[in-house]
Amino acid sequence: MESLVDTGFALAVFSEDDQKHVVARRYFSAVSGTLLLPAITLPELNYHLNQTGGNKLVANVLRAIHDSRFVVTDLINDDYQRAASILEKYHDTRIDFVDACIMALAERLRITRVLTFDRRDFGLYRPMHVEQFELLP
């Protein structure tokens, strides 16, 4: 089973300083199937890593992503249009652009499981292909 990974989960996997690191590593190791890391998360990941460890840490994490179970996955033009529709529909919430893109990608790929600590946004959203996402951890 494929899973999508959001920025916060990926950050916790690679950052030992993150308070959710142990939980993230446990799920990273235990969850079966392909772990898709949307490319749209990489700028956010870079920003947070750069705050704590600079470019050297960013480079190390990019290499670690390459050598890990993560498969970096690009969005297509239709995903951005769907993300815009999601942002319009949920305009009165705090769902942000990257989360909307992950939601759109999940719909296109018919993925039902998201690895995230953001239960609020992903729990609020109602995807077109399933009643709700399975959110882990």
VENJOLIN-V519872 format. One record per helix or strand of 2 or more residues. SS is the DSSP state (h for helix, s for strand). FROM is the first residue (numbers start at 1). TO is the last residue. If there is no record, write none. Layout:
# VENJOLIN-V519872
((SS:FROM:TO) (SS:FROM:TO))
This chain:
# VENJOLIN-V519872
((s:3:5) (h:7:14) (h:21:30) (s:35:38) (h:39:66) (s:70:73) (h:77:89) (h:97:109) (s:113:115) (h:119:124) (s:134:136))
